Amino acid sequence: VDEKRVNDLLAQKTGAKAVVRSGCNLLLFVCFVTLFTVLALNEPLADFRAFEGYVKRRFDTMAAMPLHEVKSGATLWNYIEKSFLPGIYGNDTEKYYYPDYTLERFLDIESGNRLFGVGRMRMLKVKPDVGCVVASSKSSYFPTCYGPFDEEAIDTTSYGPSDSSTGEPVFVYYPGTASEYIGGQISSYPSGGFMEVITSNYNDTLTTVARLRDNDWIGAGSRVIVIDWNIYNFNLMLQAACRITFEIGASGRWIPTFDVDVLMSRHLNPIASRSTEDFLIILGEVILLLFVLFYLMEEASEFIGFRRHWPYIKWEYFGDAWNIIDWLNLILMIVTLAMKVDTWNKASGLSVYIGKPAKQSLSVFMDIGPVAANVRQIRKIIAFNTVLTWFKAVKYIAILPYITTFMQTVSKSQRHLTSFLMVFLSLLYGFVLAYRVAFGEQLAEFRTIWKSFVFLSGTFLGNSDLGLVYNKAPVLGSLLIWTFVIAMFFVSMNLFHAIMISALGDLKQEEGKQNKKWEHQVEKLYEFWKHFSETMRLEYRVRTCVPGLYTRCKARRKKAKEKERERNEDFIKRTAANDAATKVMLGPGDPSLGRRRKRAHNSLNDEDYNSDSDGGSDVDLGPLREKAQLRKGGRFGEFLDDGKTEAETETSGSHLYGLKDKQDEEPDEKAVELVIQATQYVMDGLIERTHGARGVLADEMAESKEVLQKISTVLDVLQNRTKDLELCQRQLLRIT
């Protein structure tokens, strides 16, 4: 059995069931995509961005001292005193010294925004002489060095002035959670460190900042300072997790970063607000999970087969890029759901301190940084997965013409595209290294391999300024720019275009199959509509519900049929008139002479005989018209049709124009006379047609002769006029 042929036949099944099944699959996928899109867009992003913009303006861009001016420990303390503390406590700080001032549980910042709990400052530093070595010739001048940040080199030794009550140093290291890290531009940092609290008590916070500054809390070994605090907006019911990070490189460079992650209550607890919207979103998440499980089972059924009751994997399934996209899409959805559950689990142990403000301390700080990081990653995954989900929708609209061509173009070119991608990435990585080595020291855009990759990727998309490279090194810059343009644009992109055009050209040869598939889909839809109409009795329901409309539609349809019939009759009349006029004009030369309309029962129907006859006429043999005109037996016996079976006729006679070698009875005189008359009739017709053709030919030649004579006359006139013009020209030349 040809398995491919069987699969093709199964794929070409028609009927109402196949249409209903395809329609149900399409409807199911539409529901799936709609649900995924609604869940992806359930956050009020406009309010998020407005809240984030307010926080960044208050603490950075519109502050008295913006963050980019922080370049040392001294400027950091200036920023805290001029921008950070006024951003938290406001510019009117005299109210905090009033005798009747009462500390607030949630410090009012401005316009419904309040400090949610307490804030925290923490610092990480490295041990001396770890990760660095001072040259022996300079050891007398620089006895100690501090290397770059390394988790193994973190200094956890307490330092600072002694506590008056315990006698221990006041700056103590607090260990953090081993699994939580903060990503920075220089390195990733654990969650522990030397920590201080920022409370709603302005006097205590100001005293803490002064103590840190005066006792060198920030030293030569400091590598990162992190300030965390939370702001809650009671108007929008949104919470902002704010974090300012100051990274300090071993070279002394300061890199400030300000992150604001806006969270909703359901990010921390899915049913925190107990609103209808929250319950609907939870229900949507559950339904989406069921969809994902359904599609996972469907995909698994495509690559898992059974042979003698033993499962096996169809490896060719993974050779199709569309299947890889399906699995990637579904796996990312599962990862997203798992990360949401992990986020809720992390947030379950968090609670804001609502006790007495005087008892606020570092132990009551609510660190929602890990929760905010999870939410940020979930948004990124959903953003990427949205592209895959809607790209996968192409598979489910294949009923439209030429959509399958697009899908097959991608599938057919995937092997070539894989090779192209390897070549493209190799070339790009080579240029990344070249620009990194050539300009990494002079330009910040090429300081790291990743920055070089981002810059060149932007150049490939037309969003980078290569003038920076040319200005720094005109010769080398020009050479690298030209090489990049030739390799990446003229070679790589043209290779990509060639691959896609070649695949599309191969599929264009199968365009006829696409047309057949489209006709097949239309036929399936028609059969479905017919089945649906018969099942629902649509005509009967329309006739009973809206009889007037039904009558008008029937009358209009009947009138259209009558007009169509009249047009057909008129066309037949015009065609017959044209045929008659043609016959009159040609006369005996008409090629249709000598033929007559084909009768229902012809006696002369031999294969050789029919090879010269058309489907609607037969040779005109004059008086010989019926089989019964010839007697039984003899050479013409097989043309008789008066009771003998086919086998008897076959054994007793032969064709009129194909005689068999056997002794048969001779026909009677009437039959011979009839054949002679028919032969004479045919000969007379041939002679008449010959004379008629000669006449037509003579008339045509006479007309041709007349036309040629007229042409000759015209040529003579033209020749005379040419001679006259020549004489006129000669006279003019003589005069001049």
Secondary structure, DSSP 8 states (H G I E B T S, - for coil): --HHHHHHHHHT--SHHHHHHHHHHHHHHHHHHHHHHHHHT-S-HHHHHHHHHHHHIIIIITSSS-GGG--SHHHHHHHIIIIIHHHHH-S--GGGG-TT----SS-EEETTEEE-S-EEEEEEEB-TTSS----GGGTTT------S--GGGB----EEEE-TTT-SEEE-EE---TT-EEE-SS-EEES-EEEEEE-S-HHHHHHHHHHHHHTTSS-TTEEEEEEEEEEEETTTTEEEEEEEEEEE-TTS-EEEEEEEEEE-HHHH-TTSS--HHHHHHHHHHHHHHHHHHHHHHHHHHHHEEEETTEEEE-GGGGG-HHHHHHHHHHHHHHHHHHHHHHHHHHHTT-----S-GGG--GGG----HHHHHHHHHHHHHHHHHHHHHHHHGGGGGTTSTTHHHHHHHHHHTHHHHHHHHHHHHHHHHHHHHHHHHHHTTT-GGGSSHHHHHHHHHHHHTT-S-THHHHHH-HHHHHHHHHHHHIIIIIIIIHHHHHHHHHHHHHHHTTHHHHHHHHHHHHHHHHHHHHHHHHHHTHHHHHHHH-HHHHHHHHHHHHHHHHHHHHHHHHHHHHHHHHHHHHHHHHGGG-TTTTEEE--SS-S---HHHHTTS-TTEEE--TT---GGGS-SSGGGGGG--SS--HHHHHHH---SSS--SS------HHHHHHHHHHHHHHHHHHHHHHHHHHHHHHHHHHHHHHHHHHHHHHHHHHHHHHHHHHHHHHHHHHH-
